[in-house]
Amino acid sequence: MASAASPALVGRDTQLPGAIAEPPSVIQVPGEVGIGRTRLVRADIDPLRKSGRIVVLGHRH
């Protein structure tokens, strides 16, 4: 559910659900700083976690 602090994702078609349909899966999401990669990935992995899948999210700094 979106809130004022976290508005709905608009204008972003995601391919992550199809890419992670068969576990185990490794996904890399490259891009410039501040374009919303983390938020996009979290929006897709939250339902997976809620369904009982094990999800590991890493960050590179």
mmCIF file as gemmi writes it, N, C-alpha and C atoms, coordinates in Angstrom:
data_model
loop_
_atom_site.group_PDB
_atom_site.id
_atom_site.type_symbol
_atom_site.label_atom_id
_atom_site.label_alt_id
_atom_site.label_comp_id
_atom_site.label_asym_id
_atom_site.label_entity_id
_atom_site.label_seq_id
_atom_site.pdbx_PDB_ins_code
_atom_site.Cartn_x
_atom_site.Cartn_y
_atom_site.Cartn_z
_atom_site.occupancy
_atom_site.B_iso_or_equiv
_atom_site.pdbx_formal_charge
_atom_site.auth_seq_id
_atom_site.auth_asym_id
_atom_site.pdbx_PDB_model_num
ATOM 1 N N . MET Axp A 1 ? 0.845 -1.172 0 1 0 ? 1 A 1
ATOM 2 C CA . MET Axp A 1 ? 0 0 0 1 0 ? 1 A 1
ATOM 3 C C . MET Axp A 1 ? 0.893 1.239 0 1 0 ? 1 A 1
ATOM 4 N N . ALA Axp A 2 ? 0.622 2.172 -0.877 1 0 ? 2 A 1
ATOM 5 C CA . ALA Axp A 2 ? 1.414 3.392 -0.964 1 0 ? 2 A 1
ATOM 6 C C . ALA Axp A 2 ? 0.943 4.393 0.089 1 0 ? 2 A 1
ATOM 7 N N . SER Axp A 3 ? 1.871 5.207 0.54 1 0 ? 3 A 1
ATOM 8 C CA . SER Axp A 3 ? 1.545 6.255 1.499 1 0 ? 3 A 1
ATOM 9 C C . SER Axp A 3 ? 2.141 7.56 1.004 1 0 ? 3 A 1
ATOM 10 N N . ALA Axp A 4 ? 1.906 8.64 1.736 1 0 ? 4 A 1
ATOM 11 C CA . ALA Axp A 4 ? 2.451 9.931 1.346 1 0 ? 4 A 1
ATOM 12 C C . ALA Axp A 4 ? 3.97 9.893 1.318 1 0 ? 4 A 1
ATOM 13 N N . ALA Axp A 5 ? 4.578 9.137 2.23 1 0 ? 5 A 1
ATOM 14 C CA . ALA Axp A 5 ? 6.029 9.033 2.277 1 0 ? 5 A 1
ATOM 15 C C . ALA Axp A 5 ? 6.55 8.096 1.193 1 0 ? 5 A 1
ATOM 16 N N . SER Axp A 6 ? 5.697 7.24 0.666 1 0 ? 6 A 1
ATOM 17 C CA . SER Axp A 6 ? 6.102 6.27 -0.329 1 0 ? 6 A 1
ATOM 18 C C . SER Axp A 6 ? 5.037 6.184 -1.423 1 0 ? 6 A 1
ATOM 19 N N . PRO Axp A 7 ? 5.037 7.14 -2.354 1 0 ? 7 A 1
ATOM 20 C CA . PRO Axp A 7 ? 4.006 7.146 -3.39 1 0 ? 7 A 1
ATOM 21 C C . PRO Axp A 7 ? 4.126 5.919 -4.3 1 0 ? 7 A 1
ATOM 22 N N . ALA Axp A 8 ? 3.042 5.619 -4.99 1 0 ? 8 A 1
ATOM 23 C CA . ALA Axp A 8 ? 3.025 4.471 -5.897 1 0 ? 8 A 1
ATOM 24 C C . ALA Axp A 8 ? 4.069 4.643 -6.991 1 0 ? 8 A 1
ATOM 25 N N . LEU Axp A 9 ? 4.615 3.527 -7.44 1 0 ? 9 A 1
ATOM 26 C CA . LEU Axp A 9 ? 5.552 3.571 -8.56 1 0 ? 9 A 1
ATOM 27 C C . LEU Axp A 9 ? 4.751 3.841 -9.83 1 0 ? 9 A 1
ATOM 28 N N . VAL Axp A 10 ? 5.157 4.857 -10.571 1 0 ? 10 A 1
ATOM 29 C CA . VAL Axp A 10 ? 4.441 5.242 -11.781 1 0 ? 10 A 1
ATOM 30 C C . VAL Axp A 10 ? 5.43 5.267 -12.936 1 0 ? 10 A 1
ATOM 31 N N . GLY Axp A 11 ? 5.022 4.703 -14.068 1 0 ? 11 A 1
ATOM 32 C CA . GLY Axp A 11 ? 5.865 4.768 -15.258 1 0 ? 11 A 1
ATOM 33 C C . GLY Axp A 11 ? 7.046 3.83 -15.225 1 0 ? 11 A 1
ATOM 34 N N . ARG Axp A 12 ? 6.989 2.806 -14.396 1 0 ? 12 A 1
ATOM 35 C CA . ARG Axp A 12 ? 8.088 1.835 -14.327 1 0 ? 12 A 1
ATOM 36 C C . ARG Axp A 12 ? 7.531 0.446 -14.561 1 0 ? 12 A 1
ATOM 37 N N . ASP Axp A 13 ? 7.82 -0.086 -15.726 1 0 ? 13 A 1
ATOM 38 C CA . ASP Axp A 13 ? 7.469 -1.476 -15.992 1 0 ? 13 A 1
ATOM 39 C C . ASP Axp A 13 ? 8.622 -2.316 -15.465 1 0 ? 13 A 1
ATOM 40 N N . THR Axp A 14 ? 8.301 -3.289 -14.675 1 0 ? 14 A 1
ATOM 41 C CA . THR Axp A 14 ? 9.355 -4.107 -14.081 1 0 ? 14 A 1
ATOM 42 C C . THR Axp A 14 ? 9.362 -5.499 -14.675 1 0 ? 14 A 1
ATOM 43 N N . GLN Axp A 15 ? 10.529 -6.042 -14.842 1 0 ? 15 A 1
ATOM 44 C CA . GLN Axp A 15 ? 10.687 -7.39 -15.35 1 0 ? 15 A 1
ATOM 45 C C . GLN Axp A 15 ? 11.155 -8.334 -14.256 1 0 ? 15 A 1
ATOM 46 N N . LEU Axp A 16 ? 11.294 -7.85 -13.056 1 0 ? 16 A 1
ATOM 47 C CA . LEU Axp A 16 ? 11.818 -8.694 -11.98 1 0 ? 16 A 1
ATOM 48 C C . LEU Axp A 16 ? 10.953 -9.909 -11.672 1 0 ? 16 A 1
ATOM 49 N N . PRO Axp A 17 ? 9.628 -9.805 -11.592 1 0 ? 17 A 1
ATOM 50 C CA . PRO Axp A 17 ? 8.857 -11.009 -11.26 1 0 ? 17 A 1
ATOM 51 C C . PRO Axp A 17 ? 9.102 -12.159 -12.233 1 0 ? 17 A 1
ATOM 52 N N . GLY Axp A 18 ? 9.188 -11.872 -13.515 1 0 ? 18 A 1
ATOM 53 C CA . GLY Axp A 18 ? 9.462 -12.917 -14.488 1 0 ? 18 A 1
ATOM 54 C C . GLY Axp A 18 ? 10.876 -13.45 -14.376 1 0 ? 18 A 1
ATOM 55 N N . ALA Axp A 19 ? 11.804 -12.568 -14.052 1 0 ? 19 A 1
ATOM 56 C CA . ALA Axp A 19 ? 13.205 -12.97 -13.952 1 0 ? 19 A 1
ATOM 57 C C . ALA Axp A 19 ? 13.466 -13.826 -12.725 1 0 ? 19 A 1
ATOM 58 N N . ILE Axp A 20 ? 12.632 -13.702 -11.71 1 0 ? 20 A 1
ATOM 59 C CA . ILE Axp A 20 ? 12.861 -14.457 -10.477 1 0 ? 20 A 1
ATOM 60 C C . ILE Axp A 20 ? 11.799 -15.523 -10.256 1 0 ? 20 A 1
ATOM 61 N N . ALA Axp A 21 ? 11.156 -15.943 -11.333 1 0 ? 21 A 1
ATOM 62 C CA . ALA Axp A 21 ? 10.086 -16.94 -11.211 1 0 ? 21 A 1
ATOM 63 C C . ALA Axp A 21 ? 10.621 -18.29 -10.744 1 0 ? 21 A 1
ATOM 64 N N . GLU Axp A 22 ? 11.798 -18.672 -11.181 1 0 ? 22 A 1
ATOM 65 C CA . GLU Axp A 22 ? 12.379 -19.963 -10.817 1 0 ? 22 A 1
ATOM 66 C C . GLU Axp A 22 ? 13.578 -19.767 -9.899 1 0 ? 22 A 1
ATOM 67 N N . PRO Axp A 23 ? 13.457 -20.16 -8.642 1 0 ? 23 A 1
ATOM 68 C CA . PRO Axp A 23 ? 14.605 -20.02 -7.745 1 0 ? 23 A 1
ATOM 69 C C . PRO Axp A 23 ? 15.633 -21.104 -8.032 1 0 ? 23 A 1
ATOM 70 N N . PRO Axp A 24 ? 16.884 -20.934 -7.722 1 0 ? 24 A 1
ATOM 71 C CA . PRO Axp A 24 ? 17.469 -19.683 -7.228 1 0 ? 24 A 1
ATOM 72 C C . PRO Axp A 24 ? 17.724 -18.715 -8.379 1 0 ? 24 A 1
ATOM 73 N N . SER Axp A 25 ? 17.657 -17.451 -8.09 1 0 ? 25 A 1
ATOM 74 C CA . SER Axp A 25 ? 17.872 -16.414 -9.093 1 0 ? 25 A 1
ATOM 75 C C . SER Axp A 25 ? 18.804 -15.354 -8.527 1 0 ? 25 A 1
ATOM 76 N N . VAL Axp A 26 ? 19.615 -14.79 -9.403 1 0 ? 26 A 1
ATOM 77 C CA . VAL Axp A 26 ? 20.479 -13.671 -9.037 1 0 ? 26 A 1
ATOM 78 C C . VAL Axp A 26 ? 20.178 -12.552 -10.023 1 0 ? 26 A 1
ATOM 79 N N . ILE Axp A 27 ? 19.875 -11.39 -9.504 1 0 ? 27 A 1
ATOM 80 C CA . ILE Axp A 27 ? 19.521 -10.244 -10.337 1 0 ? 27 A 1
ATOM 81 C C . ILE Axp A 27 ? 20.451 -9.089 -9.998 1 0 ? 27 A 1
ATOM 82 N N . GLN Axp A 28 ? 20.985 -8.426 -11.015 1 0 ? 28 A 1
ATOM 83 C CA . GLN Axp A 28 ? 21.767 -7.207 -10.823 1 0 ? 28 A 1
ATOM 84 C C . GLN Axp A 28 ? 20.98 -6.08 -11.47 1 0 ? 28 A 1
ATOM 85 N N . VAL Axp A 29 ? 20.815 -4.979 -10.733 1 0 ? 29 A 1
ATOM 86 C CA . VAL Axp A 29 ? 20.069 -3.829 -11.249 1 0 ? 29 A 1
ATOM 87 C C . VAL Axp A 29 ? 21.028 -2.638 -11.277 1 0 ? 29 A 1
ATOM 88 N N . PRO Axp A 30 ? 21.673 -2.416 -12.42 1 0 ? 30 A 1
ATOM 89 C CA . PRO Axp A 30 ? 22.616 -1.297 -12.518 1 0 ? 30 A 1
ATOM 90 C C . PRO Axp A 30 ? 21.901 0.02 -12.78 1 0 ? 30 A 1
ATOM 91 N N . GLY Axp A 31 ? 22.596 1.11 -12.516 1 0 ? 31 A 1
ATOM 92 C CA . GLY Axp A 31 ? 22.032 2.433 -12.806 1 0 ? 31 A 1
ATOM 93 C C . GLY Axp A 31 ? 22.706 3.514 -12 1 0 ? 31 A 1
ATOM 94 N N . GLU Axp A 32 ? 22.395 4.72 -12.355 1 0 ? 32 A 1
ATOM 95 C CA . GLU Axp A 32 ? 22.963 5.885 -11.684 1 0 ? 32 A 1
ATOM 96 C C . GLU Axp A 32 ? 22.408 6.032 -10.271 1 0 ? 32 A 1
ATOM 97 N N . VAL Axp A 33 ? 23.146 6.742 -9.455 1 0 ? 33 A 1
ATOM 98 C CA . VAL Axp A 33 ? 22.741 7.018 -8.085 1 0 ? 33 A 1
ATOM 99 C C . VAL Axp A 33 ? 21.438 7.814 -8.082 1 0 ? 33 A 1
ATOM 100 N N . GLY Axp A 34 ? 20.501 7.4 -7.231 1 0 ? 34 A 1
ATOM 101 C CA . GLY Axp A 34 ? 19.282 8.173 -7.025 1 0 ? 34 A 1
ATOM 102 C C . GLY Axp A 34 ? 18.15 7.933 -8.009 1 0 ? 34 A 1
ATOM 103 N N . ILE Axp A 35 ? 18.247 6.912 -8.869 1 0 ? 35 A 1
ATOM 104 C CA . ILE Axp A 35 ? 17.172 6.707 -9.841 1 0 ? 35 A 1
ATOM 105 C C . ILE Axp A 35 ? 16.074 5.778 -9.328 1 0 ? 35 A 1
ATOM 106 N N . GLY Axp A 36 ? 16.239 5.243 -8.13 1 0 ? 36 A 1
ATOM 107 C CA . GLY Axp A 36 ? 15.17 4.445 -7.536 1 0 ? 36 A 1
ATOM 108 C C . GLY Axp A 36 ? 15.324 2.942 -7.663 1 0 ? 36 A 1
ATOM 109 N N . ARG Axp A 37 ? 16.543 2.464 -7.869 1 0 ? 37 A 1
ATOM 110 C CA . ARG Axp A 37 ? 16.769 1.016 -7.996 1 0 ? 37 A 1
ATOM 111 C C . ARG Axp A 37 ? 16.313 0.268 -6.762 1 0 ? 37 A 1
ATOM 112 N N . THR Axp A 38 ? 16.713 0.711 -5.588 1 0 ? 38 A 1
ATOM 113 C CA . THR Axp A 38 ? 16.375 0.009 -4.352 1 0 ? 38 A 1
ATOM 114 C C . THR Axp A 38 ? 14.867 -0.038 -4.162 1 0 ? 38 A 1
ATOM 115 N N . ARG Axp A 39 ? 14.201 1.053 -4.374 1 0 ? 39 A 1
ATOM 116 C CA . ARG Axp A 39 ? 12.747 1.087 -4.191 1 0 ? 39 A 1
ATOM 117 C C . ARG Axp A 39 ? 12.037 0.167 -5.176 1 0 ? 39 A 1
ATOM 118 N N . LEU Axp A 40 ? 12.502 0.161 -6.408 1 0 ? 40 A 1
ATOM 119 C CA . LEU Axp A 40 ? 11.921 -0.704 -7.426 1 0 ? 40 A 1
ATOM 120 C C . LEU Axp A 40 ? 12.091 -2.174 -7.057 1 0 ? 40 A 1
ATOM 121 N N . VAL Axp A 41 ? 13.283 -2.544 -6.634 1 0 ? 41 A 1
ATOM 122 C CA . VAL Axp A 41 ? 13.554 -3.935 -6.256 1 0 ? 41 A 1
ATOM 123 C C . VAL Axp A 41 ? 12.74 -4.308 -5.023 1 0 ? 41 A 1
ATOM 124 N N . ARG Axp A 42 ? 12.715 -3.458 -4.027 1 0 ? 42 A 1
ATOM 125 C CA . ARG Axp A 42 ? 11.938 -3.765 -2.813 1 0 ? 42 A 1
ATOM 126 C C . ARG Axp A 42 ? 10.454 -3.943 -3.11 1 0 ? 42 A 1
ATOM 127 N N . ALA Axp A 43 ? 9.926 -3.162 -4.039 1 0 ? 43 A 1
ATOM 128 C CA . ALA Axp A 43 ? 8.515 -3.299 -4.401 1 0 ? 43 A 1
ATOM 129 C C . ALA Axp A 43 ? 8.236 -4.68 -4.983 1 0 ? 43 A 1
ATOM 130 N N . ASP Axp A 44 ? 9.217 -5.25 -5.662 1 0 ? 44 A 1
ATOM 131 C CA . ASP Axp A 44 ? 9.044 -6.575 -6.257 1 0 ? 44 A 1
ATOM 132 C C . ASP Axp A 44 ? 9.372 -7.712 -5.305 1 0 ? 44 A 1
ATOM 133 N N . ILE Axp A 45 ? 10.292 -7.495 -4.367 1 0 ? 45 A 1
ATOM 134 C CA . ILE Axp A 45 ? 10.655 -8.611 -3.49 1 0 ? 45 A 1
ATOM 135 C C . ILE Axp A 45 ? 9.775 -8.713 -2.252 1 0 ? 45 A 1
ATOM 136 N N . ASP Axp A 46 ? 9.114 -7.641 -1.867 1 0 ? 46 A 1
ATOM 137 C CA . ASP Axp A 46 ? 8.247 -7.719 -0.687 1 0 ? 46 A 1
ATOM 138 C C . ASP Axp A 46 ? 7.177 -8.802 -0.819 1 0 ? 46 A 1
ATOM 139 N N . PRO Axp A 47 ? 6.475 -8.903 -1.955 1 0 ? 47 A 1
ATOM 140 C CA . PRO Axp A 47 ? 5.489 -9.994 -2.083 1 0 ? 47 A 1
ATOM 141 C C . PRO Axp A 47 ? 6.131 -11.381 -2.037 1 0 ? 47 A 1
ATOM 142 N N . LEU Axp A 48 ? 7.355 -11.493 -2.541 1 0 ? 48 A 1
ATOM 143 C CA . LEU Axp A 48 ? 8.043 -12.784 -2.492 1 0 ? 48 A 1
ATOM 144 C C . LEU Axp A 48 ? 8.329 -13.181 -1.048 1 0 ? 48 A 1
ATOM 145 N N . ARG Axp A 49 ? 8.812 -12.238 -0.262 1 0 ? 49 A 1
ATOM 146 C CA . ARG Axp A 49 ? 9.077 -12.515 1.148 1 0 ? 49 A 1
ATOM 147 C C . ARG Axp A 49 ? 7.798 -12.89 1.882 1 0 ? 49 A 1
ATOM 148 N N . LYS Axp A 50 ? 6.73 -12.18 1.599 1 0 ? 50 A 1
ATOM 149 C CA . LYS Axp A 50 ? 5.452 -12.463 2.263 1 0 ? 50 A 1
ATOM 150 C C . LYS Axp A 50 ? 4.915 -13.839 1.894 1 0 ? 50 A 1
ATOM 151 N N . SER Axp A 51 ? 5.288 -14.344 0.711 1 0 ? 51 A 1
ATOM 152 C CA . SER Axp A 51 ? 4.841 -15.668 0.29 1 0 ? 51 A 1
ATOM 153 C C . SER Axp A 51 ? 5.738 -16.786 0.813 1 0 ? 51 A 1
ATOM 154 N N . GLY Axp A 52 ? 6.785 -16.404 1.559 1 0 ? 52 A 1
ATOM 155 C CA . GLY Axp A 52 ? 7.639 -17.41 2.167 1 0 ? 52 A 1
ATOM 156 C C . GLY Axp A 52 ? 8.958 -17.666 1.452 1 0 ? 52 A 1
ATOM 157 N N . ARG Axp A 53 ? 9.201 -16.974 0.341 1 0 ? 53 A 1
ATOM 158 C CA . ARG Axp A 53 ? 10.475 -17.157 -0.372 1 0 ? 53 A 1
ATOM 159 C C . ARG Axp A 53 ? 11.596 -16.505 0.417 1 0 ? 53 A 1
ATOM 160 N N . ILE Axp A 54 ? 12.776 -17.069 0.339 1 0 ? 54 A 1
ATOM 161 C CA . ILE Axp A 54 ? 13.963 -16.485 0.961 1 0 ? 54 A 1
ATOM 162 C C . ILE Axp A 54 ? 14.558 -15.506 -0.034 1 0 ? 54 A 1
ATOM 163 N N . VAL Axp A 55 ? 14.723 -14.26 0.404 1 0 ? 55 A 1
ATOM 164 C CA . VAL Axp A 55 ? 15.246 -13.208 -0.449 1 0 ? 55 A 1
ATOM 165 C C . VAL Axp A 55 ? 16.43 -12.562 0.253 1 0 ? 55 A 1
ATOM 166 N N . VAL Axp A 56 ? 17.543 -12.437 -0.455 1 0 ? 56 A 1
ATOM 167 C CA . VAL Axp A 56 ? 18.73 -11.764 0.07 1 0 ? 56 A 1
ATOM 168 C C . VAL Axp A 56 ? 18.988 -10.562 -0.815 1 0 ? 56 A 1
ATOM 169 N N . LEU Axp A 57 ? 19.066 -9.396 -0.223 1 0 ? 57 A 1
ATOM 170 C CA . LEU Axp A 57 ? 19.266 -8.152 -0.952 1 0 ? 57 A 1
ATOM 171 C C . LEU Axp A 57 ? 20.62 -7.575 -0.562 1 0 ? 57 A 1
ATOM 172 N N . GLY Axp A 58 ? 21.475 -7.355 -1.548 1 0 ? 58 A 1
ATOM 173 C CA . GLY Axp A 58 ? 22.798 -6.804 -1.287 1 0 ? 58 A 1
ATOM 174 C C . GLY Axp A 58 ? 22.947 -5.436 -1.911 1 0 ? 58 A 1
ATOM 175 N N . HIS Axp A 59 ? 23.872 -4.677 -1.382 1 0 ? 59 A 1
ATOM 176 C CA . HIS Axp A 59 ? 24.152 -3.331 -1.899 1 0 ? 59 A 1
ATOM 177 C C . HIS Axp A 59 ? 25.645 -3.197 -2.136 1 0 ? 59 A 1
ATOM 178 N N . ARG Axp A 60 ? 25.998 -2.459 -3.144 1 0 ? 60 A 1
ATOM 179 C CA . ARG Axp A 60 ? 27.389 -2.153 -3.424 1 0 ? 60 A 1
ATOM 180 C C . ARG Axp A 60 ? 27.593 -0.659 -3.229 1 0 ? 60 A 1
ATOM 181 N N . HIS Axp A 61 ? 28.615 -0.306 -2.515 1 0 ? 61 A 1
ATOM 182 C CA . HIS Axp A 61 ? 28.879 1.122 -2.263 1 0 ? 61 A 1
ATOM 183 C C . HIS Axp A 61 ? 30.194 1.525 -2.865 1 0 ? 61 A 1
